[in-house]
Amino acid sequence: MLQHLIETIKIGQPAYRALINVGIETVEQLTQFTEKELLALHGFGPKALGILTKILEEEGLSLRKEEN
């Protein structure tokens, strides 16, 4: 599977830095995180989440589901 680097996605610099700071460099690595975990990152907001969620869906992937 081809890995999509986060740096090639058009998201804001604060969101990009937030992901890099926690070690996320590829779109595929996002599948290890929940929506809530990503939104808790300083600088990462709903707009970046929407962009990345759409890319994941296009690849047949999704964020990790919340555990009850």
C-alpha positions as CSV (number, residue, x, y, z in Angstrom):
1,M,0.0,0.0,0.0
2,L,1.3,3.4,-0.9
3,Q,1.8,5.6,2.1
4,H,0.5,9.1,1.9
5,L,2.7,11.6,3.8
6,I,0.9,14.1,5.9
7,E,3.2,16.8,4.6
8,T,1.6,16.4,1.1
9,I,-1.9,17.1,2.4
10,K,-3.3,20.6,2.4
11,I,-3.9,21.1,6.1
12,G,-2.9,24.1,8.2
13,Q,0.6,24.3,9.7
14,P,-0.7,24.1,13.3
15,A,-2.5,20.9,12.5
16,Y,0.5,19.5,10.6
17,R,2.8,20.3,13.6
18,A,0.4,18.7,16.0
19,L,0.4,15.5,14.1
20,I,4.2,15.5,13.6
21,N,4.7,16.1,17.3
22,V,2.9,12.9,18.2
23,G,4.8,10.9,15.5
24,I,2.1,10.8,12.8
25,E,3.8,11.1,9.4
26,T,1.5,9.2,7.2
27,V,-2.3,9.2,6.6
28,E,-2.3,5.4,7.4
29,Q,-0.9,6.1,10.9
30,L,-4.1,8.1,11.7
31,T,-6.0,4.8,11.9
32,Q,-4.3,4.2,15.3
33,F,-6.1,7.3,16.8
34,T,-9.7,8.2,17.6
35,E,-11.4,11.4,16.5
36,K,-11.4,12.5,20.2
37,E,-7.7,11.9,20.5
38,L,-6.9,13.9,17.4
39,L,-9.1,16.8,18.3
40,A,-7.4,17.0,21.7
41,L,-4.1,17.8,20.0
42,H,-3.2,21.5,20.4
43,G,-3.6,23.1,16.9
44,F,-5.6,20.3,15.4
45,G,-9.3,21.1,14.7
46,P,-12.4,20.0,12.9
47,K,-11.3,21.3,9.5
48,A,-8.1,19.2,9.5
49,L,-10.1,16.3,10.8
50,G,-12.6,16.5,8.0
51,I,-9.9,16.7,5.3
52,L,-8.0,13.7,6.7
53,T,-11.2,11.7,7.4
54,K,-12.2,12.1,3.7
55,I,-8.8,10.9,2.6
56,L,-9.0,7.9,4.9
57,E,-12.4,7.0,3.5
58,E,-11.2,7.2,-0.1
59,E,-8.5,4.7,0.9
60,G,-11.1,2.4,2.6
61,L,-9.6,3.3,6.0
62,S,-11.0,5.0,9.1
63,L,-10.0,6.3,12.4
64,R,-9.9,4.0,15.4
65,K,-13.4,3.7,17.0
66,E,-14.0,5.0,20.6
67,E,-13.9,2.3,23.2
68,N,-16.8,2.3,25.6
